[in-house]
C-alpha cells in the first residue's frame, strides 16, 4: 500500500511517504492431473502455473532429475514434449519457488507403445477361415516371451 502523510511541527510541514510491500508464498493455479496415459509419437503438454510475490520460478523434473531442454520445451510455464517416446515415461514434477517458499506437484506419465500383440486361441482359429494363429508386432522397448 502506498500513501502520503503530512506532519506539521512548529509551522514546518514535513512530508513523508511510506509503502508496504505485500509478499505471497507460491501456490498453483493451474496443475496437471496426477496421472496421464498417452500414445507414442504424440505431442504432450503438462500444464503448471503458479502465482506468488515475488513471482515464483517454475522448474520441471523427471524422475528426480532437473530436465534439460532438448526436444522438450517450456512454454508459458507449461512443459511440452514433442513426439513423446516410450523412454519419456516417468514421474514429472513441477516446482514453483520464490523467497517465501517452494511447492511441488507431480504427474505420472505412462506411454503406450505403438505396437501390440494379438493371440488367437487355436480353437477359435480352427473355426475361422483364416490361418493366422498369432499376429504380432512386438514392441522394441520391452522384453516379452511368447510361448505357444
Secondary structure by P-SEA (a helix, b strand, c coil): ccbbbbbbcccbbbbbbbbbbbbbccccccccccbbbbcccbbbbbbbbbbcccbbbbbbbccccccccccccccccbbbbcccccccccbbbbbbbccccccbbbbbbbbbccbbbbbbcaaaaaaccccccccccccccbbbbbcc
